[in-house]
Amino acid sequence: MSCQNKDKYYQHTLKKEIHFKGKGVHSGKDVSMVIKPAPPNSGINFFRSDLSGYKSVKAIFKNVTDTSLATVIGNGDFIISTIEHLMAAFSGLQIDNGEVYLDNYELPIMDGSAFVFTEKFLRAGKKQQKAARHFIEITSPVELSEGDTFVGVYPDNKYNITCSIEFKNPVIGKQVFSTEIIPENFVEEISRARTFGFMSDVEAMNLLGLGRGGSLESAVVIDEDTILNPDGLRYENEFVRHKLLDCIGDFALIGMPLLGHIKTSKSGHLFHNKFLHFLFSQKDSWRTRSFV
Ligand SMILES: [Zn+2]
């Protein structure tokens, strides 16, 4: 087995700290974000540098407090909002440990995908740490459905996701996408897929005072049968690829890498979180495993 292959069995952090500036998509608030390397076995932790005492919260599914528009984690009296695309970049690039400092409550949306996070992570580089990665290995199928929403995980010696969506809107229709979640595939096939919304929802969200930071720079916007972004789509099936990106981000909240095949149909942040609570109550269906 080559070094490259063994690499995935060790924990990693970033080689150096990186900086971002942007706007929260729902809050419209300016935010600066700094991501720093972190010690082995610490996971991904978020800190609010604008609050006294650098309050922190760990990025795990038990700390999710809201999923109505985005995935929000919190710790008592404070929240961190819209973490899913950054979490997808950590998971997709197999970066296990990091400290994320924000001077506001919502992460910057950047271009609506994980592209900017991914680019900067790649430029900073990964550092291997002297600790084994502890995987959650699925040992028997776990399935959960509600109406036509479905999530299942199945035994697999790799980490695969198959995502399917179906919208009445003719621009989207029915789309299915499946890939192994390894850095090469994440960078090429997933990281650039942007979030999307419908003009009718944009109007609705404006009425609610949400989506203040949203625009054609940070989302694909569909008006009936037309894509309003002048440059069109980045991938022919960008919509389902973005849903897969969201799925990676939400399952990153296991806090450990997964060995298994996730299949989702018409799912979203709320149901992903429900599923994770259900999965970890099924103690005979998974075990932890390391390889070094
Ligand atoms: Zn998303």
Residues whose N, C-alpha, C, O or C-beta is under 5 A from the ligand:
A	BS01	ZN	T195 H242 D246
